[in-house]
Amino acid sequence: MNRVRFHLSQVRAIVFDLDDTLYPEQAYVFSGFDAVGEWLRARVACPIDPAARMRELFLAGERRHVFDRLLAELRHPASEQLISEMVRCYRTHVPHITLHEDARVALEAWRGRWRLGLLSDGPLVMQEKKVEALGIRPLLDEIILTDQWGPEYWKPHPRGFEVMENRLKTHGAAVVYIADNCSKDFVGPRRLGWRTVWVRRPGGVYCDVPPPVGGEPEMQIASLVELDR
């Protein structure tokens, strides 16, 4: 990673990722597990706490088949319909999440000093509910959730970044993108000449994922307040 340093006085707009950038993604995951666990208890015999067990599986490294593993341990058939309903419950629940403290401070301090944007991937209903739960719409000038066009436009596809440039009426090195997932977050903005900052929070879901060639961030920070210094 290039150890490039720049000051925010050199830019006109700051664009944020959402998950693990502005709030802890694990908090959303556990909030979803609580909702699914409560839903499941009303339909399936659960001799164990399903939400607690899902948290254990997640913390042990299971990311893709938590519901299947849980149902197997409950000795309940993991039918396609049941899994689909659990996924729907997870994605549509009202999340109990809050901003990272440094994110709250940065958004409030930077509002009015720079144009602020949010550009995030993920199923649309999930991301919309996160935005509403965090109450960040009044703090941002533009919000782009790429799933409005379909998953094929998720990062690293450049469409979201190109649209953001048009909406913010600025481009290239005048824009900073701050995100957490090096595997996909920085390819698109780097191609457009944006500045790129990896906020690498301890315990973040993607804090140890290496970047692809051409997707390396310019700068690494552990807290947004570091950038304002």
The 8 nearest C-alpha neighbors of each residue, nearest first, counted from 0:
[[1, 215, 2, 217, 216, 218, 219, 3],
 [0, 2, 217, 3, 218, 216, 215, 4],
 [1, 3, 218, 0, 217, 4, 219, 216],
 [4, 2, 1, 217, 218, 5, 0, 219],
 [5, 3, 2, 218, 6, 217, 1, 226],
 [4, 6, 7, 3, 9, 8, 226, 194],
 [7, 5, 8, 9, 4, 227, 226, 228],
 [6, 8, 9, 10, 227, 5, 226, 11],
 [7, 9, 6, 10, 11, 5, 113, 227],
 [8, 10, 7, 6, 173, 11, 5, 172],
 [11, 9, 173, 7, 8, 174, 12, 172],
 [10, 12, 173, 113, 174, 114, 9, 13],
 [13, 11, 114, 174, 113, 115, 10, 175],
 [12, 14, 175, 115, 174, 176, 116, 114],
 [15, 13, 116, 176, 117, 115, 175, 177],
 [16, 14, 117, 177, 176, 178, 116, 118],
 [15, 17, 178, 119, 118, 20, 117, 177],
 [18, 16, 20, 21, 119, 15, 19, 117],
 [17, 19, 24, 20, 22, 21, 16, 23],
 [20, 18, 23, 24, 22, 21, 203, 179],
 [19, 21, 17, 18, 178, 179, 22, 16],
 [20, 22, 17, 102, 98, 99, 19, 18],
 [21, 23, 98, 99, 19, 20, 18, 97],
 [24, 22, 19, 25, 26, 18, 99, 21],
 [25, 23, 19, 18, 27, 26, 22, 28],
 [24, 26, 28, 27, 23, 29, 204, 203],
 [27, 25, 29, 24, 28, 23, 30, 96],
 [26, 28, 30, 24, 25, 29, 96, 31],
 [27, 29, 25, 31, 30, 26, 32, 24],
 [28, 30, 32, 26, 31, 27, 25, 33],
 [31, 29, 27, 33, 28, 32, 94, 95],
 [32, 30, 89, 34, 28, 29, 33, 27],
 [31, 33, 29, 35, 50, 34, 30, 36],
 [32, 34, 36, 50, 30, 31, 35, 29],
 [35, 33, 31, 37, 32, 36, 38, 30],
 [34, 36, 38, 32, 37, 33, 39, 89],
 [37, 35, 50, 39, 33, 49, 38, 34],
 [36, 38, 40, 34, 39, 35, 33, 41],
 [39, 37, 35, 36, 40, 41, 34, 42],
 [38, 40, 36, 42, 41, 37, 43, 35],
 [41, 39, 37, 42, 43, 38, 45, 36],
 [42, 40, 39, 38, 43, 37, 44, 36],
 [41, 43, 39, 40, 44, 38, 45, 37],
 [42, 44, 40, 39, 45, 41, 75, 73],
 [45, 43, 46, 40, 42, 73, 41, 39],
 [44, 46, 47, 43, 40, 73, 48, 49],
 [47, 45, 44, 48, 73, 49, 40, 43],
 [48, 46, 45, 49, 52, 73, 51, 50],
 [47, 49, 51, 50, 52, 45, 46, 36],
 [50, 48, 52, 36, 51, 47, 53, 45],
 [51, 49, 36, 32, 33, 53, 52, 48],
 [52, 50, 54, 48, 53, 49, 55, 32],
 [51, 53, 55, 49, 54, 50, 56, 48],
 [54, 52, 56, 50, 55, 51, 49, 57],
 [53, 55, 57, 51, 52, 56, 58, 50],
 [56, 54, 52, 58, 53, 57, 59, 51],
 [55, 57, 59, 53, 61, 54, 58, 52],
 [58, 56, 61, 54, 60, 59, 55, 62],
 [57, 59, 55, 60, 56, 54, 61, 53],
 [60, 58, 56, 57, 61, 55, 54, 62],
 [59, 61, 57, 58, 62, 56, 55, 63],
 [62, 60, 57, 56, 59, 63, 65, 64],
 [61, 63, 57, 60, 64, 65, 56, 58],
 [64, 62, 65, 61, 66, 67, 57, 60],
 [63, 65, 67, 66, 68, 62, 61, 69],
 [64, 66, 68, 67, 63, 69, 61, 53],
 [65, 67, 69, 68, 64, 70, 82, 53],
 [68, 66, 64, 70, 69, 65, 77, 71],
 [69, 67, 71, 65, 66, 70, 64, 72],
 [68, 70, 66, 72, 71, 67, 65, 73],
 [71, 69, 73, 75, 67, 72, 68, 77],
 [70, 72, 74, 68, 73, 69, 75, 67],
 [73, 71, 69, 74, 70, 68, 75, 67],
 [72, 74, 70, 71, 75, 69, 45, 46],
 [75, 73, 71, 72, 70, 76, 69, 77],
 [74, 76, 70, 73, 71, 77, 72, 43],
 [77, 75, 78, 74, 70, 71, 81, 73],
 [78, 76, 70, 67, 75, 82, 81, 79],
 [77, 79, 81, 80, 76, 82, 83, 75],
 [78, 80, 82, 81, 83, 77, 84, 76],
 [81, 79, 83, 78, 82, 84, 77, 85],
 [80, 82, 84, 78, 83, 79, 85, 77],
 [83, 81, 85, 79, 84, 80, 86, 78],
 [84, 82, 80, 86, 81, 85, 79, 87],
 [83, 85, 87, 81, 86, 82, 88, 80],
 [86, 84, 88, 82, 87, 83, 35, 89],
 [85, 87, 89, 83, 84, 88, 90, 82],
 [88, 86, 84, 90, 89, 85, 91, 83],
 [89, 87, 85, 91, 86, 90, 92, 35],
 [90, 88, 31, 86, 87, 92, 91, 35],
 [89, 91, 125, 87, 88, 92, 86, 124],
 [92, 90, 88, 89, 87, 125, 124, 93],
 [91, 93, 89, 90, 88, 94, 34, 31],
 [92, 94, 128, 91, 95, 132, 129, 31],
 [95, 93, 30, 96, 92, 27, 132, 129],
 [94, 96, 30, 93, 27, 97, 132, 26],
 [95, 97, 94, 26, 27, 133, 132, 98],
 [98, 96, 133, 22, 99, 95, 132, 23],
 [99, 97, 22, 21, 103, 100, 102, 133],
 [98, 100, 22, 102, 101, 21, 103, 97],
 [99, 101, 103, 102, 98, 104, 22, 97],
 [100, 102, 104, 103, 99, 223, 105, 224],
 [103, 101, 105, 99, 21, 100, 104, 106],
 [102, 104, 100, 106, 101, 105, 98, 107],
 [103, 105, 101, 107, 102, 106, 108, 100],
 [106, 104, 102, 108, 107, 103, 109, 101],
 [107, 105, 109, 103, 108, 104, 110, 102],
 [106, 108, 104, 110, 105, 109, 103, 138],
 [109, 107, 105, 106, 110, 104, 112, 111],
 [108, 110, 112, 106, 107, 105, 111, 113],
 [109, 111, 107, 112, 108, 106, 138, 113],
 [110, 112, 113, 109, 114, 108, 115, 107],
 [111, 113, 109, 110, 114, 108, 11, 115],
 [114, 112, 12, 11, 111, 115, 109, 110],
 [113, 115, 12, 140, 13, 11, 116, 167],
 [116, 114, 13, 139, 140, 14, 12, 113],
 [115, 117, 14, 141, 139, 142, 140, 15],
 [116, 118, 142, 15, 14, 16, 143, 141],
 [119, 117, 143, 16, 144, 142, 15, 116],
 [120, 118, 144, 16, 17, 145, 117, 143],
 [121, 119, 145, 153, 144, 146, 154, 122],
 [120, 122, 123, 146, 126, 119, 125, 153],
 [123, 121, 125, 124, 146, 126, 120, 90],
 [122, 124, 126, 146, 125, 127, 121, 147],
 [123, 125, 127, 126, 122, 128, 91, 90],
 [126, 124, 90, 128, 123, 122, 127, 91],
 [125, 127, 129, 123, 128, 124, 130, 121],
 [128, 126, 130, 124, 129, 125, 123, 131],
 [127, 129, 131, 125, 126, 130, 132, 124],
 [130, 128, 126, 132, 127, 131, 133, 125],
 [131, 129, 127, 133, 128, 132, 134, 126],
 [130, 132, 128, 134, 129, 133, 127, 135],
 [131, 133, 129, 134, 130, 128, 94, 96],
 [132, 134, 130, 131, 135, 97, 129, 98],
 [135, 133, 131, 132, 136, 130, 137, 138],
 [136, 134, 138, 133, 137, 130, 139, 131],
 [135, 137, 138, 139, 134, 130, 131, 142],
 [138, 136, 135, 139, 134, 140, 110, 141],
 [139, 137, 135, 136, 110, 106, 140, 107],
 [140, 138, 115, 136, 116, 141, 137, 135],
 [139, 141, 115, 116, 114, 138, 142, 137],
 [140, 142, 116, 139, 117, 143, 115, 166],
 [143, 141, 117, 116, 118, 144, 139, 140],
 [142, 144, 118, 145, 117, 119, 141, 159],
 [145, 143, 119, 146, 118, 120, 147, 142],
 [144, 146, 147, 120, 153, 143, 148, 152],
 [145, 147, 149, 148, 123, 150, 144, 122],
 [146, 148, 145, 149, 144, 123, 143, 150],
 [149, 147, 146, 145, 152, 150, 151, 144],
 [148, 150, 146, 151, 147, 152, 145, 153],
 [151, 149, 152, 153, 146, 148, 145, 121],
 [150, 152, 149, 153, 156, 148, 146, 154],
 [153, 151, 150, 156, 149, 145, 148, 154],
 [152, 154, 150, 120, 145, 151, 156, 155],
 [155, 153, 156, 183, 184, 152, 120, 157],
 [154, 156, 183, 187, 186, 157, 184, 153],
 [157, 155, 154, 152, 153, 158, 187, 159],
 [158, 156, 187, 160, 159, 155, 161, 154],
 [159, 157, 161, 160, 156, 162, 152, 145],
 [160, 158, 162, 161, 157, 163, 145, 143],
 [159, 161, 163, 157, 162, 158, 164, 188],
 [160, 162, 158, 164, 163, 159, 157, 165],
 [163, 161, 165, 159, 164, 160, 158, 166],
 [162, 164, 160, 166, 161, 165, 167, 159],
 [165, 163, 161, 167, 170, 162, 169, 166],
 [166, 164, 168, 162, 163, 167, 161, 169],
 [165, 167, 163, 168, 164, 162, 141, 169],
 [166, 168, 164, 169, 165, 163, 114, 12],
 [169, 167, 165, 166, 164, 170, 163, 12],
 [170, 168, 164, 167, 173, 165, 174, 11],
 [169, 171, 164, 173, 174, 172, 168, 193],
 [170, 172, 192, 193, 173, 191, 174, 169],
 [171, 173, 193, 174, 192, 194, 170, 10],
 [172, 174, 10, 11, 171, 170, 12, 169],
 [175, 173, 12, 193, 172, 13, 10, 170],
 [176, 174, 194, 13, 195, 193, 14, 12],
 [175, 177, 14, 195, 15, 13, 196, 194],
 [178, 176, 196, 15, 197, 195, 16, 14],
 [179, 177, 16, 197, 20, 198, 15, 180],
 [178, 180, 198, 197, 20, 199, 19, 181],
 [181, 179, 205, 182, 184, 178, 183, 208],
 [180, 182, 210, 183, 184, 209, 208, 179],
 [181, 183, 210, 180, 211, 209, 208, 184],
 [184, 182, 155, 181, 154, 185, 180, 186],
 [183, 185, 181, 180, 186, 154, 155, 182],
 [184, 186, 214, 188, 187, 189, 183, 216],
 [185, 187, 214, 189, 155, 188, 213, 184],
 [188, 186, 157, 155, 190, 189, 185, 156],
 [189, 187, 191, 193, 190, 185, 186, 192],
 [188, 190, 192, 191, 186, 193, 187, 185],
 [191, 189, 187, 188, 192, 186, 193, 157],
 [190, 192, 188, 189, 193, 171, 187, 170],
 [191, 193, 171, 189, 172, 190, 188, 194],
 [194, 192, 172, 171, 188, 174, 189, 191],
 [193, 195, 175, 172, 174, 176, 192, 196],
 [196, 194, 176, 216, 217, 175, 177, 193],
 [197, 195, 177, 218, 216, 219, 217, 176],
 [196, 198, 219, 178, 179, 199, 216, 177],
 [199, 197, 220, 179, 221, 178, 219, 200],
 [200, 198, 221, 206, 197, 179, 220, 201],
 [199, 201, 221, 203, 198, 202, 206, 222],
 [202, 200, 203, 199, 206, 221, 204, 207],
 [203, 201, 200, 204, 206, 205, 199, 25],
 [204, 202, 206, 200, 205, 201, 19, 199],
 [203, 205, 206, 202, 24, 25, 19, 207],
 [206, 204, 208, 180, 203, 207, 179, 181],
 [205, 207, 203, 199, 208, 204, 200, 202],
 [208, 206, 205, 209, 204, 203, 199, 181],
 [207, 209, 205, 206, 181, 182, 210, 180],
 [210, 208, 181, 182, 207, 211, 215, 206],
 [209, 211, 181, 182, 215, 214, 212, 208],
 [212, 210, 214, 213, 182, 209, 215, 181],
 [213, 211, 214, 210, 215, 186, 209, 182],
 [212, 214, 215, 211, 186, 189, 210, 185],
 [213, 215, 186, 185, 211, 212, 210, 216],
 [214, 216, 210, 213, 0, 217, 185, 212],
 [217, 215, 195, 196, 218, 197, 185, 214],
 [218, 216, 1, 195, 3, 196, 2, 0],
 [217, 219, 196, 216, 2, 3, 197, 195],
 [220, 218, 197, 196, 198, 199, 221, 217],
 [219, 221, 198, 222, 199, 197, 225, 218],
 [220, 222, 199, 200, 198, 223, 219, 225],
 [223, 221, 224, 220, 225, 101, 198, 200],
 [222, 224, 225, 226, 101, 102, 105, 221],
 [223, 225, 227, 226, 222, 101, 105, 228],
 [226, 224, 223, 228, 227, 222, 220, 221],
 [227, 225, 224, 228, 223, 7, 6, 220],
 [228, 226, 224, 225, 7, 223, 6, 105],
 [227, 226, 225, 224, 6, 7, 223, 5]]
